[in-house]
């Protein structure tokens, strides 16, 4: 029998992505072309609002429970 590596669980994958994104804060130069003027202190502390008052577009950090959302979507898909 061939050895198959198991795939990471969706929750594990989400945690890995979250950890990677925490290492890469939104860059001011990257965001400026969108009209965003980032507040570096709010961006580093993850908001809730991470743009300065004079920004053309407001940006917010919205906390989510990805594991719960994955579970809900999965339950909905398998109950069809």
C-alpha positions as MATLAB code, in Angstrom:
seq = 'XXXXXXXXXXXXXXXXXXXXXXXXXXXXXXXXXXXXXXXXXXXXXXXXXXXXXXXXXXXXXXXXXXXXXXXXXXXXXXXX';
ca = [
       0.000    0.000    0.000;
       1.386    3.404   -0.958;
       1.999    5.972    1.733;
      -0.213    9.041    1.366;
       0.412   12.171    3.344;
      -2.710   13.450    4.980;
      -3.946   16.871    3.952;
      -3.990   19.548    6.620;
      -7.394   20.273    8.090;
      -9.108   23.483    6.926;
      -8.704   24.933   10.423;
      -4.978   24.177   10.367;
      -4.637   25.775    6.945;
      -6.498   28.904    8.081;
      -4.234   29.210   11.123;
      -1.153   28.966    8.888;
      -2.458   31.704    6.599;
      -3.345   33.937    9.560;
       0.131   33.516   11.016;
       1.731   34.341    7.671;
      -0.423   37.447    7.229;
       0.443   38.704   10.710;
       4.056   38.783    9.591;
       3.160   41.026    6.644;
       1.364   44.173    7.828;
      -0.365   46.160    5.111;
       2.321   48.331    3.542;
       1.608   52.067    3.289;
       3.175   52.388   -0.174;
       1.216   49.401   -1.446;
      -2.086   50.753   -0.114;
      -1.653   54.358   -1.252;
      -2.638   53.680   -4.874;
      -6.060   52.674   -3.532;
      -6.484   55.994   -1.780;
      -5.724   54.472    1.607;
      -3.713   56.482    4.100;
      -2.769   53.941    6.735;
      -2.345   54.676   10.407;
       0.801   52.643   11.217;
      -0.047   52.352   14.925;
      -3.616   51.145   14.267;
      -2.370   48.845   11.484;
       0.216   47.249   13.793;
      -2.385   46.721   16.530;
      -4.958   45.468   13.980;
      -7.482   48.260   14.192;
     -10.361   48.289   14.228;
      -9.946   51.199   11.779;
      -6.484   51.155   10.212;
      -6.723   54.281    8.038;
      -6.196   57.900    8.949;
      -9.192   60.280    9.051;
      -8.116   61.975    5.770;
      -7.989   58.714    3.831;
     -10.150   58.627    0.682;
     -11.297   55.136    1.637;
     -11.683   53.831    5.184;
     -10.270   50.375    5.955;
     -11.156   48.256    8.950;
      -9.936   45.027   10.462;
     -12.954   42.796   10.958;
     -12.393   39.940   13.385;
     -13.855   36.678   12.153;
     -14.093   33.114   13.336;
     -12.942   31.299   10.194;
     -13.258   27.870   11.785;
     -16.926   28.508   12.595;
     -17.621   29.780    9.082;
     -15.911   26.744    7.517;
     -17.963   24.448    9.763;
     -21.224   26.197    8.830;
     -20.489   26.069    5.098;
     -19.430   22.426    5.346;
     -22.594   21.488    7.242;
     -24.696   23.286    4.648;
     -22.940   21.497    1.776;
     -23.201   18.006    3.231;
     -26.835   18.403    4.283;
     -28.012   19.077    0.720;
];
